[in-house]
Amino acid sequence: MEQGFNEYEKKRKKRQMIEYYSMKPTKSRRGRIEYEEERTKKVNREEKKRADVILEGQNKKKGKMKNELRERK
């Protein structure tokens, strides 16, 4: 009886330790998380630049079309 209880306690403690350390980011995981955040920021900046260029082009087209309409009238 005592032996079974000790085995149970060991497994329970091990399970708790695994849970604790899996929740808390280790140094390498923390570095990877920071790297991922930095990368997403960089990608978002690039996408925003690309979107601005596309918008700029669309605005130029709209401006040209408005000018053409004015000239026709």
PyMOL Python script that loads the backbone (N, CA, C, O; Angstrom):
from pymol import cmd

cmd.read_pdbstr("""\
ATOM      1  N   MET A   1       0.837  -1.195   0.000  1.00  0.00           N
ATOM      2  CA  MET A   1       0.000   0.000   0.000  1.00  0.00           C
ATOM      3  C   MET A   1       0.876   1.251   0.000  1.00  0.00           C
ATOM      4  O   MET A   1       0.691   2.166  -0.803  1.00  0.00           O
ATOM      5  N   GLU A   2       1.831   1.263   0.922  1.00  0.00           N
ATOM      6  CA  GLU A   2       2.740   2.415   1.029  1.00  0.00           C
ATOM      7  C   GLU A   2       3.545   2.593  -0.260  1.00  0.00           C
ATOM      8  O   GLU A   2       3.756   3.714  -0.723  1.00  0.00           O
ATOM      9  N   GLN A   3       3.990   1.473  -0.831  1.00  0.00           N
ATOM     10  CA  GLN A   3       4.785   1.508  -2.071  1.00  0.00           C
ATOM     11  C   GLN A   3       3.990   2.146  -3.209  1.00  0.00           C
ATOM     12  O   GLN A   3       4.510   2.998  -3.929  1.00  0.00           O
ATOM     13  N   GLY A   4       2.743   1.738  -3.371  1.00  0.00           N
ATOM     14  CA  GLY A   4       1.872   2.273  -4.435  1.00  0.00           C
ATOM     15  C   GLY A   4       1.647   3.757  -4.262  1.00  0.00           C
ATOM     16  O   GLY A   4       1.637   4.504  -5.240  1.00  0.00           O
ATOM     17  N   PHE A   5       1.463   4.199  -3.013  1.00  0.00           N
ATOM     18  CA  PHE A   5       1.230   5.614  -2.738  1.00  0.00           C
ATOM     19  C   PHE A   5       2.468   6.435  -3.092  1.00  0.00           C
ATOM     20  O   PHE A   5       2.343   7.518  -3.664  1.00  0.00           O
ATOM     21  N   ASN A   6       3.656   5.939  -2.763  1.00  0.00           N
ATOM     22  CA  ASN A   6       4.897   6.642  -3.088  1.00  0.00           C
ATOM     23  C   ASN A   6       5.076   6.774  -4.596  1.00  0.00           C
ATOM     24  O   ASN A   6       5.492   7.824  -5.086  1.00  0.00           O
ATOM     25  N   GLU A   7       4.764   5.714  -5.327  1.00  0.00           N
ATOM     26  CA  GLU A   7       4.855   5.755  -6.789  1.00  0.00           C
ATOM     27  C   GLU A   7       3.907   6.817  -7.346  1.00  0.00           C
ATOM     28  O   GLU A   7       4.260   7.585  -8.241  1.00  0.00           O
ATOM     29  N   TYR A   8       2.697   6.837  -6.792  1.00  0.00           N
ATOM     30  CA  TYR A   8       1.695   7.812  -7.222  1.00  0.00           C
ATOM     31  C   TYR A   8       2.197   9.242  -6.975  1.00  0.00           C
ATOM     32  O   TYR A   8       2.081  10.103  -7.847  1.00  0.00           O
ATOM     33  N   GLU A   9       2.750   9.485  -5.796  1.00  0.00           N
ATOM     34  CA  GLU A   9       3.273  10.816  -5.449  1.00  0.00           C
ATOM     35  C   GLU A   9       4.399  11.232  -6.398  1.00  0.00           C
ATOM     36  O   GLU A   9       4.446  12.379  -6.842  1.00  0.00           O
ATOM     37  N   LYS A  10       5.304  10.302  -6.706  1.00  0.00           N
ATOM     38  CA  LYS A  10       6.411  10.603  -7.621  1.00  0.00           C
ATOM     39  C   LYS A  10       5.875  11.019  -8.989  1.00  0.00           C
ATOM     40  O   LYS A  10       6.324  12.009  -9.567  1.00  0.00           O
ATOM     41  N   LYS A  11       4.910  10.250  -9.500  1.00  0.00           N
ATOM     42  CA  LYS A  11       4.340  10.552 -10.812  1.00  0.00           C
ATOM     43  C   LYS A  11       3.605  11.896 -10.797  1.00  0.00           C
ATOM     44  O   LYS A  11       3.669  12.669 -11.753  1.00  0.00           O
ATOM     45  N   ARG A  12       2.903  12.153  -9.681  1.00  0.00           N
ATOM     46  CA  ARG A  12       2.158  13.408  -9.569  1.00  0.00           C
ATOM     47  C   ARG A  12       3.116  14.595  -9.564  1.00  0.00           C
ATOM     48  O   ARG A  12       2.868  15.592 -10.242  1.00  0.00           O
ATOM     49  N   LYS A  13       4.202  14.497  -8.808  1.00  0.00           N
ATOM     50  CA  LYS A  13       5.196  15.574  -8.749  1.00  0.00           C
ATOM     51  C   LYS A  13       5.840  15.788 -10.120  1.00  0.00           C
ATOM     52  O   LYS A  13       6.051  16.921 -10.554  1.00  0.00           O
ATOM     53  N   LYS A  14       6.145  14.681 -10.785  1.00  0.00           N
ATOM     54  CA  LYS A  14       6.761  14.774 -12.114  1.00  0.00           C
ATOM     55  C   LYS A  14       5.812  15.481 -13.082  1.00  0.00           C
ATOM     56  O   LYS A  14       6.224  16.333 -13.869  1.00  0.00           O
ATOM     57  N   ARG A  15       4.534  15.108 -13.004  1.00  0.00           N
ATOM     58  CA  ARG A  15       3.529  15.719 -13.874  1.00  0.00           C
ATOM     59  C   ARG A  15       3.411  17.217 -13.597  1.00  0.00           C
ATOM     60  O   ARG A  15       3.294  18.018 -14.525  1.00  0.00           O
ATOM     61  N   GLN A  16       3.443  17.590 -12.318  1.00  0.00           N
ATOM     62  CA  GLN A  16       3.364  19.000 -11.938  1.00  0.00           C
ATOM     63  C   GLN A  16       4.568  19.778 -12.454  1.00  0.00           C
ATOM     64  O   GLN A  16       4.426  20.900 -12.941  1.00  0.00           O
ATOM     65  N   MET A  17       5.762  19.176 -12.345  1.00  0.00           N
ATOM     66  CA  MET A  17       6.975  19.843 -12.815  1.00  0.00           C
ATOM     67  C   MET A  17       6.913  20.061 -14.328  1.00  0.00           C
ATOM     68  O   MET A  17       7.265  21.126 -14.835  1.00  0.00           O
ATOM     69  N   ILE A  18       6.457  19.031 -15.027  1.00  0.00           N
ATOM     70  CA  ILE A  18       6.353  19.149 -16.489  1.00  0.00           C
ATOM     71  C   ILE A  18       5.369  20.259 -16.840  1.00  0.00           C
ATOM     72  O   ILE A  18       5.644  21.075 -17.720  1.00  0.00           O
ATOM     73  N   GLU A  19       4.229  20.298 -16.162  1.00  0.00           N
ATOM     74  CA  GLU A  19       3.239  21.348 -16.408  1.00  0.00           C
ATOM     75  C   GLU A  19       3.835  22.720 -16.141  1.00  0.00           C
ATOM     76  O   GLU A  19       3.675  23.643 -16.941  1.00  0.00           O
ATOM     77  N   TYR A  20       4.523  22.849 -15.011  1.00  0.00           N
ATOM     78  CA  TYR A  20       5.098  24.143 -14.616  1.00  0.00           C
ATOM     79  C   TYR A  20       6.103  24.628 -15.650  1.00  0.00           C
ATOM     80  O   TYR A  20       6.058  25.785 -16.071  1.00  0.00           O
ATOM     81  N   TYR A  21       7.005  23.749 -16.059  1.00  0.00           N
ATOM     82  CA  TYR A  21       8.052  24.178 -16.987  1.00  0.00           C
ATOM     83  C   TYR A  21       7.539  24.335 -18.411  1.00  0.00           C
ATOM     84  O   TYR A  21       8.140  25.066 -19.199  1.00  0.00           O
ATOM     85  N   SER A  22       6.453  23.673 -18.759  1.00  0.00           N
ATOM     86  CA  SER A  22       5.928  23.849 -20.110  1.00  0.00           C
ATOM     87  C   SER A  22       5.183  25.176 -20.217  1.00  0.00           C
ATOM     88  O   SER A  22       5.105  25.751 -21.303  1.00  0.00           O
ATOM     89  N   MET A  23       4.636  25.669 -19.111  1.00  0.00           N
ATOM     90  CA  MET A  23       3.938  26.958 -19.138  1.00  0.00           C
ATOM     91  C   MET A  23       4.934  28.109 -19.182  1.00  0.00           C
ATOM     92  O   MET A  23       4.739  29.083 -19.909  1.00  0.00           O
ATOM     93  N   LYS A  24       5.989  27.992 -18.408  1.00  0.00           N
ATOM     94  CA  LYS A  24       6.966  29.069 -18.313  1.00  0.00           C
ATOM     95  C   LYS A  24       7.957  28.950 -19.470  1.00  0.00           C
ATOM     96  O   LYS A  24       8.607  27.914 -19.606  1.00  0.00           O
ATOM     97  N   PRO A  25       8.091  29.977 -20.304  1.00  0.00           N
ATOM     98  CA  PRO A  25       9.010  29.836 -21.433  1.00  0.00           C
ATOM     99  C   PRO A  25      10.462  29.765 -20.982  1.00  0.00           C
ATOM    100  O   PRO A  25      10.909  30.567 -20.162  1.00  0.00           O
ATOM    101  N   THR A  26      11.176  28.818 -21.513  1.00  0.00           N
ATOM    102  CA  THR A  26      12.596  28.702 -21.190  1.00  0.00           C
ATOM    103  C   THR A  26      13.357  29.764 -21.970  1.00  0.00           C
ATOM    104  O   THR A  26      12.783  30.482 -22.789  1.00  0.00           O
ATOM    105  N   LYS A  27      14.634  29.853 -21.711  1.00  0.00           N
ATOM    106  CA  LYS A  27      15.435  30.888 -22.358  1.00  0.00           C
ATOM    107  C   LYS A  27      15.379  30.755 -23.882  1.00  0.00           C
ATOM    108  O   LYS A  27      15.189  31.746 -24.588  1.00  0.00           O
ATOM    109  N   SER A  28      15.543  29.539 -24.382  1.00  0.00           N
ATOM    110  CA  SER A  28      15.550  29.354 -25.838  1.00  0.00           C
ATOM    111  C   SER A  28      14.161  29.638 -26.417  1.00  0.00           C
ATOM    112  O   SER A  28      14.043  30.248 -27.480  1.00  0.00           O
ATOM    113  N   ARG A  29      13.114  29.195 -25.721  1.00  0.00           N
ATOM    114  CA  ARG A  29      11.758  29.458 -26.213  1.00  0.00           C
ATOM    115  C   ARG A  29      11.463  30.946 -26.182  1.00  0.00           C
ATOM    116  O   ARG A  29      10.812  31.476 -27.082  1.00  0.00           O
ATOM    117  N   ARG A  30      11.946  31.625 -25.133  1.00  0.00           N
ATOM    118  CA  ARG A  30      11.716  33.063 -25.022  1.00  0.00           C
ATOM    119  C   ARG A  30      12.377  33.780 -26.199  1.00  0.00           C
ATOM    120  O   ARG A  30      11.802  34.696 -26.788  1.00  0.00           O
ATOM    121  N   GLY A  31      13.600  33.344 -26.530  1.00  0.00           N
ATOM    122  CA  GLY A  31      14.307  33.934 -27.661  1.00  0.00           C
ATOM    123  C   GLY A  31      13.569  33.690 -28.961  1.00  0.00           C
ATOM    124  O   GLY A  31      13.480  34.571 -29.816  1.00  0.00           O
ATOM    125  N   ARG A  32      13.040  32.478 -29.103  1.00  0.00           N
ATOM    126  CA  ARG A  32      12.304  32.147 -30.328  1.00  0.00           C
ATOM    127  C   ARG A  32      11.024  32.976 -30.409  1.00  0.00           C
ATOM    128  O   ARG A  32      10.655  33.444 -31.486  1.00  0.00           O
ATOM    129  N   ILE A  33      10.347  33.158 -29.276  1.00  0.00           N
ATOM    130  CA  ILE A  33       9.118  33.954 -29.258  1.00  0.00           C
ATOM    131  C   ILE A  33       9.426  35.396 -29.655  1.00  0.00           C
ATOM    132  O   ILE A  33       8.710  35.989 -30.462  1.00  0.00           O
ATOM    133  N   GLU A  34      10.502  35.961 -29.080  1.00  0.00           N
ATOM    134  CA  GLU A  34      10.886  37.325 -29.433  1.00  0.00           C
ATOM    135  C   GLU A  34      11.237  37.417 -30.911  1.00  0.00           C
ATOM    136  O   GLU A  34      10.884  38.390 -31.578  1.00  0.00           O
ATOM    137  N   TYR A  35      11.931  36.408 -31.421  1.00  0.00           N
ATOM    138  CA  TYR A  35      12.310  36.381 -32.832  1.00  0.00           C
ATOM    139  C   TYR A  35      11.057  36.366 -33.711  1.00  0.00           C
ATOM    140  O   TYR A  35      10.977  37.091 -34.702  1.00  0.00           O
ATOM    141  N   GLU A  36      10.078  35.530 -33.336  1.00  0.00           N
ATOM    142  CA  GLU A  36       8.831  35.447 -34.104  1.00  0.00           C
ATOM    143  C   GLU A  36       8.106  36.784 -34.092  1.00  0.00           C
ATOM    144  O   GLU A  36       7.610  37.223 -35.129  1.00  0.00           O
ATOM    145  N   GLU A  37       8.036  37.447 -32.919  1.00  0.00           N
ATOM    146  CA  GLU A  37       7.367  38.738 -32.825  1.00  0.00           C
ATOM    147  C   GLU A  37       8.068  39.763 -33.713  1.00  0.00           C
ATOM    148  O   GLU A  37       7.416  40.532 -34.419  1.00  0.00           O
ATOM    149  N   GLU A  38       9.392  39.768 -33.671  1.00  0.00           N
ATOM    150  CA  GLU A  38      10.174  40.703 -34.480  1.00  0.00           C
ATOM    151  C   GLU A  38       9.922  40.452 -35.967  1.00  0.00           C
ATOM    152  O   GLU A  38       9.771  41.387 -36.755  1.00  0.00           O
ATOM    153  N   ARG A  39       9.879  39.164 -36.332  1.00  0.00           N
ATOM    154  CA  ARG A  39       9.654  38.808 -37.733  1.00  0.00           C
ATOM    155  C   ARG A  39       8.265  39.249 -38.200  1.00  0.00           C
ATOM    156  O   ARG A  39       8.111  39.761 -39.308  1.00  0.00           O
ATOM    157  N   THR A  40       7.250  39.047 -37.343  1.00  0.00           N
ATOM    158  CA  THR A  40       5.896  39.453 -37.746  1.00  0.00           C
ATOM    159  C   THR A  40       5.816  40.965 -37.881  1.00  0.00           C
ATOM    160  O   THR A  40       5.135  41.472 -38.772  1.00  0.00           O
ATOM    161  N   LYS A  41       6.511  41.698 -36.999  1.00  0.00           N
ATOM    162  CA  LYS A  41       6.529  43.159 -37.125  1.00  0.00           C
ATOM    163  C   LYS A  41       7.137  43.566 -38.453  1.00  0.00           C
ATOM    164  O   LYS A  41       6.623  44.447 -39.142  1.00  0.00           O
ATOM    165  N   LYS A  42       8.252  42.908 -38.807  1.00  0.00           N
ATOM    166  CA  LYS A  42       8.947  43.220 -40.052  1.00  0.00           C
ATOM    167  C   LYS A  42       8.043  42.919 -41.245  1.00  0.00           C
ATOM    168  O   LYS A  42       7.933  43.726 -42.167  1.00  0.00           O
ATOM    169  N   VAL A  43       7.400  41.758 -41.221  1.00  0.00           N
ATOM    170  CA  VAL A  43       6.510  41.367 -42.313  1.00  0.00           C
ATOM    171  C   VAL A  43       5.352  42.343 -42.412  1.00  0.00           C
ATOM    172  O   VAL A  43       4.969  42.740 -43.513  1.00  0.00           O
ATOM    173  N   ASN A  44       4.791  42.734 -41.278  1.00  0.00           N
ATOM    174  CA  ASN A  44       3.675  43.673 -41.284  1.00  0.00           C
ATOM    175  C   ASN A  44       4.098  45.010 -41.875  1.00  0.00           C
ATOM    176  O   ASN A  44       3.349  45.626 -42.633  1.00  0.00           O
ATOM    177  N   ARG A  45       5.322  45.462 -41.519  1.00  0.00           N
ATOM    178  CA  ARG A  45       5.823  46.720 -42.076  1.00  0.00           C
ATOM    179  C   ARG A  45       5.945  46.624 -43.592  1.00  0.00           C
ATOM    180  O   ARG A  45       5.552  47.538 -44.316  1.00  0.00           O
ATOM    181  N   GLU A  46       6.500  45.494 -44.070  1.00  0.00           N
ATOM    182  CA  GLU A  46       6.660  45.307 -45.511  1.00  0.00           C
ATOM    183  C   GLU A  46       5.310  45.261 -46.206  1.00  0.00           C
ATOM    184  O   GLU A  46       5.141  45.847 -47.275  1.00  0.00           O
ATOM    185  N   GLU A  47       4.343  44.567 -45.605  1.00  0.00           N
ATOM    186  CA  GLU A  47       3.009  44.493 -46.200  1.00  0.00           C
ATOM    187  C   GLU A  47       2.364  45.867 -46.239  1.00  0.00           C
ATOM    188  O   GLU A  47       1.690  46.212 -47.209  1.00  0.00           O
ATOM    189  N   LYS A  48       2.564  46.646 -45.196  1.00  0.00           N
ATOM    190  CA  LYS A  48       1.990  47.989 -45.153  1.00  0.00           C
ATOM    191  C   LYS A  48       2.597  48.862 -46.252  1.00  0.00           C
ATOM    192  O   LYS A  48       1.887  49.616 -46.918  1.00  0.00           O
ATOM    193  N   LYS A  49       3.922  48.754 -46.437  1.00  0.00           N
ATOM    194  CA  LYS A  49       4.579  49.509 -47.510  1.00  0.00           C
ATOM    195  C   LYS A  49       4.000  49.105 -48.861  1.00  0.00           C
ATOM    196  O   LYS A  49       3.689  49.953 -49.698  1.00  0.00           O
ATOM    197  N   ARG A  50       3.860  47.786 -49.060  1.00  0.00           N
ATOM    198  CA  ARG A  50       3.318  47.280 -50.313  1.00  0.00           C
ATOM    199  C   ARG A  50       1.904  47.793 -50.531  1.00  0.00           C
ATOM    200  O   ARG A  50       1.541  48.195 -51.636  1.00  0.00           O
ATOM    201  N   ALA A  51       1.109  47.775 -49.467  1.00  0.00           N
ATOM    202  CA  ALA A  51      -0.272  48.254 -49.562  1.00  0.00           C
ATOM    203  C   ALA A  51      -0.289  49.747 -49.883  1.00  0.00           C
ATOM    204  O   ALA A  51      -1.116  50.196 -50.676  1.00  0.00           O
ATOM    205  N   ASP A  52       0.619  50.525 -49.270  1.00  0.00           N
ATOM    206  CA  ASP A  52       0.688  51.957 -49.547  1.00  0.00           C
ATOM    207  C   ASP A  52       1.022  52.209 -51.011  1.00  0.00           C
ATOM    208  O   ASP A  52       0.442  53.095 -51.639  1.00  0.00           O
ATOM    209  N   VAL A  53       1.959  51.431 -51.557  1.00  0.00           N
ATOM    210  CA  VAL A  53       2.337  51.593 -52.965  1.00  0.00           C
ATOM    211  C   VAL A  53       1.145  51.284 -53.863  1.00  0.00           C
ATOM    212  O   VAL A  53       0.875  52.006 -54.823  1.00  0.00           O
ATOM    213  N   ILE A  54       0.431  50.199 -53.541  1.00  0.00           N
ATOM    214  CA  ILE A  54      -0.745  49.825 -54.342  1.00  0.00           C
ATOM    215  C   ILE A  54      -1.801  50.915 -54.261  1.00  0.00           C
ATOM    216  O   ILE A  54      -2.376  51.307 -55.277  1.00  0.00           O
ATOM    217  N   LEU A  55      -2.057  51.407 -53.049  1.00  0.00           N
ATOM    218  CA  LEU A  55      -3.045  52.475 -52.874  1.00  0.00           C
ATOM    219  C   LEU A  55      -2.639  53.719 -53.645  1.00  0.00           C
ATOM    220  O   LEU A  55      -3.473  54.373 -54.270  1.00  0.00           O
ATOM    221  N   GLU A  56      -1.363  54.037 -53.596  1.00  0.00           N
ATOM    222  CA  GLU A  56      -0.862  55.207 -54.301  1.00  0.00           C
ATOM    223  C   GLU A  56      -1.136  55.058 -55.798  1.00  0.00           C
ATOM    224  O   GLU A  56      -1.575  56.001 -56.457  1.00  0.00           O
ATOM    225  N   GLY A  57      -0.873  53.869 -56.319  1.00  0.00           N
ATOM    226  CA  GLY A  57      -1.134  53.601 -57.733  1.00  0.00           C
ATOM    227  C   GLY A  57      -2.607  53.712 -58.058  1.00  0.00           C
ATOM    228  O   GLY A  57      -2.977  54.261 -59.096  1.00  0.00           O
ATOM    229  N   GLN A  58      -3.452  53.196 -57.181  1.00  0.00           N
ATOM    230  CA  GLN A  58      -4.898  53.273 -57.410  1.00  0.00           C
ATOM    231  C   GLN A  58      -5.363  54.724 -57.375  1.00  0.00           C
ATOM    232  O   GLN A  58      -6.207  55.130 -58.175  1.00  0.00           O
ATOM    233  N   ASN A  59      -4.813  55.503 -56.448  1.00  0.00           N
ATOM    234  CA  ASN A  59      -5.198  56.911 -56.361  1.00  0.00           C
ATOM    235  C   ASN A  59      -4.778  57.664 -57.621  1.00  0.00           C
ATOM    236  O   ASN A  59      -5.503  58.536 -58.101  1.00  0.00           O
ATOM    237  N   LYS A  60      -3.597  57.321 -58.158  1.00  0.00           N
ATOM    238  CA  LYS A  60      -3.145  57.955 -59.400  1.00  0.00           C
ATOM    239  C   LYS A  60      -4.108  57.625 -60.532  1.00  0.00           C
ATOM    240  O   LYS A  60      -4.473  58.501 -61.316  1.00  0.00           O
ATOM    241  N   LYS A  61      -4.523  56.351 -60.618  1.00  0.00           N
ATOM    242  CA  LYS A  61      -5.467  55.941 -61.663  1.00  0.00           C
ATOM    243  C   LYS A  61      -6.770  56.709 -61.524  1.00  0.00           C
ATOM    244  O   LYS A  61      -7.322  57.185 -62.516  1.00  0.00           O
ATOM    245  N   LYS A  62      -7.274  56.833 -60.277  1.00  0.00           N
ATOM    246  CA  LYS A  62      -8.511  57.574 -60.043  1.00  0.00           C
ATOM    247  C   LYS A  62      -8.352  59.022 -60.465  1.00  0.00           C
ATOM    248  O   LYS A  62      -9.241  59.612 -61.079  1.00  0.00           O
ATOM    249  N   GLY A  63      -7.188  59.586 -60.120  1.00  0.00           N
ATOM    250  CA  GLY A  63      -6.927  60.977 -60.484  1.00  0.00           C
ATOM    251  C   GLY A  63      -6.901  61.154 -61.996  1.00  0.00           C
ATOM    252  O   GLY A  63      -7.451  62.123 -62.521  1.00  0.00           O
ATOM    253  N   LYS A  64      -6.259  60.212 -62.704  1.00  0.00           N
ATOM    254  CA  LYS A  64      -6.207  60.269 -64.165  1.00  0.00           C
ATOM    255  C   LYS A  64      -7.611  60.178 -64.738  1.00  0.00           C
ATOM    256  O   LYS A  64      -7.963  60.921 -65.655  1.00  0.00           O
ATOM    257  N   MET A  65      -8.418  59.262 -64.194  1.00  0.00           N
ATOM    258  CA  MET A  65      -9.779  59.080 -64.698  1.00  0.00           C
ATOM    259  C   MET A  65     -10.610  60.341 -64.471  1.00  0.00           C
ATOM    260  O   MET A  65     -11.384  60.737 -65.342  1.00  0.00           O
ATOM    261  N   LYS A  66     -10.456  60.971 -63.315  1.00  0.00           N
ATOM    262  CA  LYS A  66     -11.196  62.205 -63.035  1.00  0.00           C
ATOM    263  C   LYS A  66     -10.768  63.310 -63.989  1.00  0.00           C
ATOM    264  O   LYS A  66     -11.600  64.071 -64.482  1.00  0.00           O
ATOM    265  N   ASN A  67      -9.448  63.397 -64.250  1.00  0.00           N
ATOM    266  CA  ASN A  67      -8.957  64.400 -65.183  1.00  0.00           C
ATOM    267  C   ASN A  67      -9.513  64.160 -66.584  1.00  0.00           C
ATOM    268  O   ASN A  67      -9.892  65.104 -67.277  1.00  0.00           O
ATOM    269  N   GLU A  68      -9.562  62.880 -67.002  1.00  0.00           N
ATOM    270  CA  GLU A  68     -10.110  62.552 -68.318  1.00  0.00           C
ATOM    271  C   GLU A  68     -11.580  62.949 -68.404  1.00  0.00           C
ATOM    272  O   GLU A  68     -12.028  63.471 -69.424  1.00  0.00           O
ATOM    273  N   LEU A  69     -12.324  62.701 -67.335  1.00  0.00           N
ATOM    274  CA  LEU A  69     -13.739  63.061 -67.324  1.00  0.00           C
ATOM    275  C   LEU A  69     -13.902  64.579 -67.430  1.00  0.00           C
ATOM    276  O   LEU A  69     -14.781  65.061 -68.145  1.00  0.00           O
ATOM    277  N   ARG A  70     -13.069  65.320 -66.728  1.00  0.00           N
ATOM    278  CA  ARG A  70     -13.136  66.782 -66.781  1.00  0.00           C
ATOM    279  C   ARG A  70     -12.841  67.277 -68.199  1.00  0.00           C
ATOM    280  O   ARG A  70     -13.497  68.183 -68.714  1.00  0.00           O
ATOM    281  N   GLU A  71     -11.830  66.649 -68.810  1.00  0.00           N
ATOM    282  CA  GLU A  71     -11.445  67.067 -70.159  1.00  0.00           C
ATOM    283  C   GLU A  71     -12.557  66.777 -71.154  1.00  0.00           C
ATOM    284  O   GLU A  71     -12.766  67.558 -72.083  1.00  0.00           O
ATOM    285  N   ARG A  72     -13.267  65.686 -70.986  1.00  0.00           N
ATOM    286  CA  ARG A  72     -14.353  65.325 -71.911  1.00  0.00           C
ATOM    287  C   ARG A  72     -15.496  66.321 -71.831  1.00  0.00           C
ATOM    288  O   ARG A  72     -16.144  66.603 -72.839  1.00  0.00           O
ATOM    289  N   LYS A  73     -15.752  66.861 -70.634  1.00  0.00           N
ATOM    290  CA  LYS A  73     -16.887  67.784 -70.448  1.00  0.00           C
ATOM    291  C   LYS A  73     -16.558  69.088 -71.042  1.00  0.00           C
ATOM    292  O   LYS A  73     -17.373  70.010 -70.997  1.00  0.00           O
TER     293      LYS A  73
END
""", "prot")
cmd.dss("prot")
cmd.show_as("cartoon", "prot")
cmd.util.cbc("prot")
cmd.orient("prot")
